[in-house]
């Protein structure tokens, strides 16, 4: 079985390299922090945060969960990579937030073990973009199933204005427009060697989150320093992401 057909092995190997190089994320994703903060300020008194339950789909090393737990929120996470889950638990325990852990579960984001309507909020960052068309539909459906009415989803995922897609869009998969298969033989930390990557167009989200009261894709763009761009094989590199803010 190839890595393309074995996502668990792919992501565990990626985290093995990240751990060996000390390259896994230790800070929360700024776009998630900003938009979850907007939601909490508008809809929940700080004194009530301990009653809230949030889930991260593809939690990785857990810095986003630590940020939520610092606010008193009970946090759960799912990840397909067991070594990532171990990092997430370690991150929460080191931050003194073990008491705010709900469940950390090894599972696919397309099918989780939680009951319907379990969560007040769900976040994801750079996870749904690595699923095929069927998997993306299943993951977004799972978001809708798991959220309570009035709950928030904040997702952070590749946009089709991204430099990698713009330079390689002639190679997008015929059966899944917007998707590329990226395998340049470099580090498994880099997008260019992580296999399937989907670069979303704005109009995809209304369908994927059908039935939500609010679906608001926010375009985030920034350039990488030229030194880092060249390290990735580009003269210039525009990071282009959707931060999707949605209320069920």
C-alpha positions as CSV (number, residue, x, y, z in Angstrom):
1,X,0.0,0.0,0.0
2,X,1.4,3.4,-0.9
3,X,1.3,6.5,1.3
4,X,-1.3,8.0,-1.0
5,X,-3.7,5.1,0.0
6,X,-2.6,5.0,3.7
7,X,-3.3,8.5,5.2
8,X,-2.6,7.2,8.8
9,X,0.9,6.2,7.8
10,X,1.4,9.4,5.8
11,X,0.6,11.6,8.7
12,X,2.4,9.6,11.3
13,X,5.5,9.8,9.2
14,X,5.0,13.5,8.8
15,X,4.8,13.9,12.6
16,X,7.8,11.7,13.1
17,X,9.8,14.1,11.0
18,X,8.2,17.1,12.7
19,X,9.1,15.7,16.2
20,X,12.6,14.8,15.1
21,X,13.2,18.4,13.8
22,X,11.2,20.1,16.5
23,X,9.1,21.6,13.7
24,X,5.5,20.9,14.9
25,X,3.3,23.8,15.7
26,X,3.5,25.1,19.2
27,X,1.5,28.3,18.7
28,X,-2.3,28.5,17.9
29,X,-3.3,29.4,14.4
30,X,-3.9,33.2,14.4
31,X,-6.9,33.1,12.0
32,X,-8.7,30.5,14.3
33,X,-7.9,32.5,17.4
34,X,-9.3,35.7,16.0
35,X,-12.5,34.3,14.6
36,X,-13.3,32.1,17.6
37,X,-12.7,35.1,19.8
38,X,-15.3,37.1,17.8
39,X,-17.8,34.3,18.3
40,X,-17.2,34.0,22.1
41,X,-17.3,37.7,22.7
42,X,-20.6,38.1,20.8
43,X,-22.4,35.0,22.1
44,X,-21.0,33.8,25.4
45,X,-20.1,35.5,28.7
46,X,-16.6,34.6,29.8
47,X,-17.9,33.3,33.1
48,X,-19.8,30.6,31.1
49,X,-16.8,29.3,29.1
50,X,-16.4,26.3,31.4
51,X,-19.8,25.0,30.2
52,X,-18.7,25.1,26.5
53,X,-17.3,22.1,24.6
54,X,-15.1,22.5,21.5
55,X,-13.7,19.9,19.2
56,X,-10.7,20.2,16.9
57,X,-10.8,17.9,13.8
58,X,-7.2,17.0,13.1
59,X,-5.8,18.5,16.3
60,X,-2.1,17.7,15.6
61,X,0.2,18.8,18.4
62,X,-2.7,20.6,20.2
63,X,-1.7,24.3,20.4
64,X,-5.2,25.4,19.4
65,X,-6.7,23.2,22.1
66,X,-4.4,24.7,24.7
67,X,-5.6,28.2,23.7
68,X,-9.3,27.1,24.1
69,X,-8.6,25.3,27.4
70,X,-6.9,28.4,28.7
71,X,-10.3,30.1,28.3
72,X,-11.8,27.4,30.5
73,X,-13.4,25.5,27.6
74,X,-13.6,21.7,27.6
75,X,-11.6,20.5,24.6
76,X,-11.6,17.3,22.6
77,X,-9.6,16.4,19.6
78,X,-9.5,13.8,16.8
79,X,-6.5,12.9,14.7
80,X,-5.6,10.0,12.5
81,X,-2.0,10.0,13.7
82,X,-1.4,8.5,17.2
83,X,1.8,10.3,17.6
84,X,0.1,13.6,17.0
85,X,-2.5,12.8,19.7
86,X,0.3,12.0,22.2
87,X,1.8,15.5,21.5
88,X,-1.6,17.1,22.0
89,X,-2.1,15.4,25.4
90,X,1.4,16.4,26.4
91,X,0.8,20.0,25.3
92,X,-2.4,20.2,27.4
93,X,-0.8,18.6,30.4
94,X,2.3,20.8,30.3
95,X,0.0,23.8,30.1
96,X,-1.7,22.6,33.3
97,X,-5.0,22.0,31.4
98,X,-5.4,18.3,31.9
99,X,-8.7,19.0,33.7
100,X,-10.1,20.6,30.6
101,X,-9.6,17.5,28.3
102,X,-12.7,15.9,27.1
103,X,-11.6,13.1,24.8
104,X,-8.5,12.8,22.5
105,X,-9.5,10.1,20.0
106,X,-7.6,8.4,17.1
107,X,-10.1,8.6,14.3
108,X,-10.7,10.0,10.8
109,X,-12.4,13.4,10.6
110,X,-14.8,11.8,8.2
111,X,-16.3,9.6,10.9
112,X,-15.9,10.4,14.5
113,X,-17.3,8.5,17.6
114,X,-19.1,11.5,19.2
115,X,-22.9,11.7,19.5
116,X,-24.7,14.2,17.4
117,X,-25.0,17.7,18.8
118,X,-22.0,17.2,21.2
119,X,-20.2,20.5,20.6
120,X,-20.6,24.2,20.9
121,X,-17.7,24.8,18.5
122,X,-15.6,22.9,16.0
123,X,-12.3,24.0,14.5
124,X,-9.9,22.6,11.9
125,X,-6.8,23.9,10.2
126,X,-5.2,22.5,7.1
127,X,-6.9,19.1,7.4
128,X,-10.0,19.1,5.2
129,X,-7.8,20.3,2.3
130,X,-6.0,16.9,2.2
131,X,-9.2,14.8,1.7
132,X,-10.6,13.7,-1.6
133,X,-13.9,14.9,-2.8
134,X,-15.9,12.2,-1.0
135,X,-13.9,12.7,2.2
136,X,-14.4,16.5,2.1
137,X,-18.2,16.1,1.8
138,X,-18.1,13.5,4.7
139,X,-16.0,15.8,6.9
140,X,-18.2,18.8,6.4
141,X,-21.3,16.7,7.0
142,X,-19.7,15.5,10.3
143,X,-19.2,19.1,11.3
144,X,-23.0,19.7,10.8
145,X,-23.9,16.5,12.7
146,X,-21.7,17.3,15.7
147,X,-22.5,21.0,16.2
148,X,-25.3,22.2,18.4
149,X,-27.7,24.7,16.9
150,X,-26.1,28.1,17.1
151,X,-22.6,26.5,17.4
152,X,-19.6,27.8,15.5
153,X,-17.3,26.2,12.9
154,X,-14.1,27.9,12.0
155,X,-11.9,26.2,9.4
156,X,-8.6,27.2,7.8
157,X,-7.9,25.8,4.4
158,X,-6.1,26.3,1.1
159,X,-7.6,28.8,-1.4
160,X,-7.2,28.6,-5.2
161,X,-5.2,31.8,-5.3
162,X,-2.3,30.1,-3.6
163,X,1.0,30.2,-5.4
164,X,1.3,26.4,-5.6
165,X,-2.1,26.0,-7.3
166,X,-1.6,28.9,-9.6
167,X,1.7,27.5,-10.9
168,X,0.4,23.9,-11.1
169,X,-3.3,24.2,-11.9
170,X,-2.8,22.6,-15.3
171,X,-2.0,19.5,-13.4
172,X,-5.3,19.5,-11.3
173,X,-7.0,16.2,-11.2
174,X,-9.7,15.7,-13.9
175,X,-12.0,13.9,-11.5
176,X,-11.6,16.5,-8.7
177,X,-11.0,20.1,-10.0
178,X,-9.1,22.2,-7.6
179,X,-7.1,19.2,-6.4
180,X,-3.4,18.5,-7.0
181,X,-1.3,15.5,-6.1
182,X,2.0,16.9,-4.7
183,X,5.0,14.7,-4.3
184,X,8.3,16.4,-5.1
185,X,10.4,14.2,-2.8
186,X,11.2,17.0,-0.3
187,X,10.3,17.1,3.4
188,X,6.9,15.6,4.4
189,X,6.5,18.8,6.4
190,X,6.0,20.8,3.2
191,X,2.8,21.1,1.2
192,X,4.7,20.2,-2.0
193,X,5.3,16.7,-0.7
194,X,2.2,15.8,1.2
195,X,0.2,14.1,-1.5
196,X,-3.4,15.2,-2.2
197,X,-4.1,18.9,-1.7
198,X,-7.4,20.6,-2.5
199,X,-7.5,24.4,-3.2
200,X,-11.0,25.6,-2.4
201,X,-13.0,28.0,-4.5
202,X,-15.3,30.3,-2.5
203,X,-18.5,28.9,-3.9
204,X,-17.8,25.4,-2.6
205,X,-18.5,26.3,1.0
206,X,-22.2,27.2,0.6
207,X,-22.9,23.6,-0.6
208,X,-20.6,21.9,1.8
209,X,-22.2,23.8,4.8
210,X,-25.8,23.7,3.4
211,X,-28.3,24.4,6.1
212,X,-26.0,26.6,8.2
213,X,-27.4,30.1,9.2
214,X,-24.1,31.8,8.4
215,X,-21.4,30.7,5.9
216,X,-18.8,33.4,5.6
217,X,-15.5,32.5,3.8
218,X,-12.8,35.0,4.7
219,X,-9.8,35.3,2.3
220,X,-6.4,35.5,4.1
221,X,-3.3,36.2,2.0
222,X,0.3,36.9,2.9
223,X,3.7,36.5,1.3
224,X,6.5,34.3,2.7
225,X,10.0,35.8,3.1
226,X,11.9,35.3,-0.1
227,X,14.4,33.0,1.7
228,X,11.6,30.7,2.7
229,X,10.0,30.9,-0.7
230,X,13.3,29.8,-2.3
231,X,13.6,27.0,0.2
232,X,10.3,25.7,-1.2
233,X,11.3,26.1,-4.8
234,X,9.7,29.4,-5.7
235,X,11.0,32.9,-6.3
236,X,7.8,34.4,-4.7
237,X,5.3,32.5,-2.6
238,X,1.8,33.8,-1.8
239,X,0.1,31.9,1.0
240,X,-3.6,32.1,0.2
241,X,-6.1,30.6,2.7
242,X,-9.8,30.6,3.4
243,X,-10.9,31.0,7.0
244,X,-14.4,29.8,7.0
245,X,-16.7,31.3,9.7
246,X,-20.0,29.4,10.0
247,X,-22.9,29.3,12.4
248,X,-25.2,26.3,12.4
